[in-house]
Amino acid sequence: MKKLVVTMLLVATAAGTAHAGLKVIGKGDAMRLDPSSFPPVMKENYEVVRVKCIKCHTLERTIVAIQTGVAPISGQPFDRSATKAYGVKMLRKPDSNMSKPEVKASVDLMNFLLAEAER
């Protein structure tokens, strides 16, 4: 229980210092990104994420992780090595229904977004 409280406080604190590099629309379950300023290939990658990833969780989880650098559920650091690990995890999940190119597109987008969030 203490771990959950500490994680939630960490996420809440970090969320208050969200980076200006990401344009976010909506709140909670309706939270999504505004891809209008993305390069064309990242717009395509965003469509993969927007369609595939929401089968299991909202985009809010991914956006909060990118904004804060902390995975909301585990409380672990969310960085480039984490995006790769999550990609491998999703590829191995039988219900994710994601191909290797879709996972690569998702990881590439998350890495792009991490870089944008740092701006």
Secondary structure, DSSP 8 states (H G I E B T S, - for coil): -HHHHHHHHHHHHHHTT--TTS-EES-GGG-EE-GGGS-HHHHHHHHHHHHHGGGTS-HHHHHHHHHHSB-TTT--B-SHHHHHHHHHHHHH-TTS---HHHHHHHHHHHHHHHHHHH-
